[in-house]
Amino acid sequence: MTTISKSMTINSPVSEVFTYFARPEHMADQFPENMGLNIIPIEVKNGFGVGTIFRISGDFDGKRLEWDCETIDYIPHRKIVAKMIEGPFKKWQIEVEFEEIDEKVTKTGISVDYDMPMGPLGSFIDKVKLKKIAERGIENGLYRVKALLEGTGSIPVYITLDAYRQILKEKERLNCSVSDTILRMFENQKEKSTPPSAS
């Protein structure tokens, strides 16, 4: 079994950091565009809490993988844990922990435990390639979240599921990340509401 752990301090309140990670779809924003990572909620329970099921799919070094996960632990502002319930791994579980350093600083840690299929061959492939890709992905992901939350201040994550479905539709149309989609929708709305200047 392989465990990857990374942590980072984000200059944002724990409530905002937790709310961002509490939406499984936001995980897709943390990975490079070329992975084409998609995360789609299939069944939402308890406001994205325990029992929520979502599907992850993406291109991992030329191999298309897809698996379904279920949120198994959800402690507001402290911890979110999800595990694979169907997919290619023997085991796959992700845990995100949040520690409030002060009212505007949050230490965020991500750890992934997984077990590759294919016995010793799978372990060898993992040690040679996949572990490095996954470690880079998680670290880059934390940097992306840090930049997003610190760069734009409060982000519009407190929205209804219907509104979020609308964003996901627009994301597919624009073929970009969720955060870019929200920014583009916001800019379009701003342009519509700004009266033309008198010339």
Backbone hydrogen bonds, N-H to C=O, Kabsch-Sander energy under -0.5 kcal/mol:
donor,donor_aa,acceptor,acceptor_aa,energy
2,T,114,Y,-3.2
4,I,112,V,-2.5
6,K,110,I,-2.6
8,M,108,T,-2.4
10,I,8,M,-0.5
10,I,106,T,-3.2
12,S,10,I,-2.3
16,E,13,P,-0.7
17,V,13,P,-2.0
18,F,14,V,-2.8
19,T,15,S,-2.1
20,Y,16,E,-2.0
21,F,17,V,-2.1
22,A,18,F,-2.2
23,R,19,T,-0.5
23,R,20,Y,-1.1
26,H,23,R,-1.8
27,M,24,P,-1.8
28,A,25,E,-1.4
29,D,26,H,-1.0
30,Q,27,M,-1.6
31,F,28,A,-1.3
35,M,32,P,-1.9
36,G,33,E,-2.0
38,N,57,S,-3.0
40,I,55,R,-2.4
42,I,53,I,-3.1
43,E,53,I,-2.1
45,K,43,E,-0.5
49,G,45,K,-1.9
51,G,71,T,-2.8
52,T,49,G,-2.0
53,I,43,E,-2.8
54,F,69,C,-2.1
55,R,40,I,-2.6
56,I,67,W,-3.2
57,S,38,N,-2.2
58,G,65,L,-2.2
59,D,35,M,-3.2
60,F,58,G,-0.7
60,F,63,K,-3.1
61,D,59,D,-0.8
63,K,60,F,-1.3
64,R,62,G,-0.5
65,L,58,G,-2.6
65,L,63,K,-0.5
67,W,56,I,-2.6
68,D,86,E,-3.2
69,C,54,F,-3.2
70,E,83,K,-2.5
71,T,52,T,-2.5
72,I,81,V,-2.6
73,D,81,V,-1.7
75,I,79,K,-3.2
78,R,75,I,-2.7
79,K,75,I,-2.3
80,I,96,V,-2.1
81,V,73,D,-2.8
82,A,94,I,-2.4
83,K,70,E,-2.3
84,M,92,W,-3.2
85,I,68,D,-3.2
86,E,68,D,-1.4
90,K,115,D,-2.8
91,K,115,D,-1.2
93,Q,113,D,-2.6
94,I,82,A,-2.8
95,E,111,S,-2.7
96,V,80,I,-2.8
97,E,109,G,-2.8
98,F,78,R,-2.7
99,E,107,K,-2.4
101,I,99,E,-0.7
101,I,105,V,-2.3
102,D,105,V,-1.5
105,V,102,D,-1.5
106,T,10,I,-2.9
107,K,99,E,-3.2
108,T,8,M,-3.2
108,T,106,T,-0.6
109,G,97,E,-2.4
110,I,6,K,-3.3
111,S,95,E,-2.6
112,V,4,I,-2.6
113,D,93,Q,-2.8
114,Y,2,T,-2.6
115,D,91,K,-2.5
121,L,118,M,-1.0
122,G,118,M,-1.3
123,S,119,G,-2.0
124,F,120,P,-2.3
125,I,121,L,-2.7
126,D,122,G,-2.4
127,K,123,S,-2.5
128,V,124,F,-2.5
129,K,125,I,-2.8
130,L,125,I,-1.1
131,K,126,D,-2.6
133,I,129,K,-1.9
134,A,130,L,-2.9
135,E,131,K,-2.8
136,R,132,K,-2.5
137,G,133,I,-2.5
138,I,134,A,-2.6
139,E,135,E,-2.4
140,N,136,R,-3.0
141,G,137,G,-2.2
142,L,138,I,-2.2
143,Y,139,E,-2.0
144,R,140,N,-2.4
145,V,141,G,-2.5
146,K,142,L,-2.6
147,A,143,Y,-2.6
148,L,144,R,-2.6
149,L,145,V,-3.1
150,E,146,K,-2.6
151,G,147,A,-2.2
152,T,148,L,-1.8
157,V,155,I,-2.3
159,I,157,V,-1.8
164,Y,160,T,-2.1
165,R,161,L,-2.5
166,Q,162,D,-1.9
167,I,163,A,-1.9
168,L,164,Y,-2.4
169,K,165,R,-2.2
170,E,166,Q,-2.2
171,K,167,I,-2.5
172,E,168,L,-2.0
173,R,169,K,-2.0
174,L,170,E,-2.8
175,N,171,K,-2.0
176,C,171,K,-1.1
181,T,177,S,-2.4
182,I,178,V,-2.6
183,L,179,S,-2.2
184,R,180,D,-2.6
185,M,181,T,-2.7
186,F,182,I,-2.4
187,E,183,L,-2.6
188,N,184,R,-2.6
189,Q,185,M,-2.2
190,K,186,F,-2.3
191,E,187,E,-2.3
192,K,188,N,-2.0
193,S,189,Q,-1.9
194,T,190,K,-1.1
